[in-house]
């Protein structure tokens, strides 16, 4: 069980870094196509993060 918790923690940390990186990219993005793609990626990452936090027992998210 601890290995599963560690794996969840690692994936959560990775997703948080990816979300931060994508947010930075979105801030600097120009062009509707690029902005739309970054928004889509952000939503996908946030949905995955919310699911993992719920699985870990942290509620709906951070």
N, C-alpha and C positions, 0 to 999 in steps of 0.2 A: 504493500500500500504506500509506503514512503517513496518508493521509486516512481509510482504513479503521480504522487504529489509533486515530486521534484520535476518530473517531465512537464506537468501542468505549469508549475512555476517558471520553468525555462521558456515554455512556449508563450506564456503571458508576458514575460519580460521582452521576448523577441517582438511580439506584436506591438507592445507599447513603444519600442524603439522604431519599428516600422511606421507606426502612426505618426510619431514625432517627425520622422524624416519626410513622410508624405505631406504633412502639414507645412513643413518648411518649403518643400517643392511647390506646393499649391500657392503659397504666398508669392513665390517668384515667377509663377507660370504666367504665360501670356498666350492667348488664343483659346477660343472656346473649346475646341477639340481636346486640347491638352488638359484644360481645367476640368472638363467633364470626365475624362479618364481618371484623373487624380481623385476627383470626388467619388467616383465609383470604387476605386481601390480603397479609399479611406472608409467608405461604408462597409465594404467586405471585411476589412481588417477589424473594424469596430464590432461588427456582428459576431465575428469569430471570438474576439476578446470577451464580449459580453457572455457568450455561451460558455467559454472556459471558466470565467469568474463564477458563473452560476454553478457549473459542475464542481468547482473547488469549494463552493459554499460561501462565496462572497456576495451573494445577492445578485442584483441585475447589472452591476458594473461599478466602475470607479469614477 
